[in-house]
């Protein structure tokens, strides 16, 4: 699935700003996302309720590994996609 940069927002995870896309109206949840020249692959998901206990640390770990994360929201879950370093 290709995302248009103008459709992105940001999600503030305890000061770690992450690109964010709302896919509530999408017919399906993709396993790969393209944003400009970057390709992102599905990495993990978590329930939105209570995400603040885990998601900020997960994003920091991904960035420390040189990966670029993007968050997709659909139904009651956040889906984490990453591009390789």
N, C-alpha and C positions, 0 to 999 in steps of 0.2 A: 504494500500500500504506500502510495506517495502522499506525504503531508506537505501542505503549503505553509511556509514560514509565517505568513500573516495569520494563520489559524492557531498558532501556538500562544500559550500563555506561560506563566512561570508559577512554580509551586515553591513556597518558602518552607524549607525543612530545617528549622532551627538555624537560620542564616545561610544554609546551603541552598542557593537558588538553582532549580532544576527546570529545564524546558518541560512543558506540560501540554498534553492534547486531550480533549474531551471527545471520546468516541461513543458516547451513549447512543447516538442515532445511527451509528454504522451498522450495516447488515451483518458484519462478522468482525472478529478480532483477528488481526493479522499476526503472523509469526515473524514477519520482517517489515520494517518501515524504512522508507527512503526519505531523506530530508536534504535537499540540495545534492551535494556530492557524497554525503555520508549515508551509510546503510547501517541500520540498527537491527539487532536480532533479539528475540524474546529471551529474557534472562530469568525472571521470577515474578511472582505476584503476591500480594497480601491484601487482606481485608482493610478497608479504609478505617473502620472503627478500631482505634488502637495503633494505627500505623506509626505514630510519633515515637513509640518505644523502640522501633526497629529500623524504620526506613532511613532516617538521617545517617545512622552508622553504616548502613548498607551502601548508600550513595558515596559516603566518604571512602569506603573500602574500594569501590569501583574506580573512583577518581584516582586513588593512590596507586592502583594497578594500571593507570594510564588510559582507562576506558572512559567514554563519554556516555552518560546515562540520559535517558528521556523517559518521562512518566506518562502513561496513558491511563485515563480513568474510564471505566466501563462498569455499569451496574454498581455493585458495592465493593469493587476492588480497584487497587492501583496495580498496574502492570509495568514492570521495569524492563526497558529495552536498552541495550548497550551497543555501541560501536567499538570495534576492536582498536587497540592502540596503534 
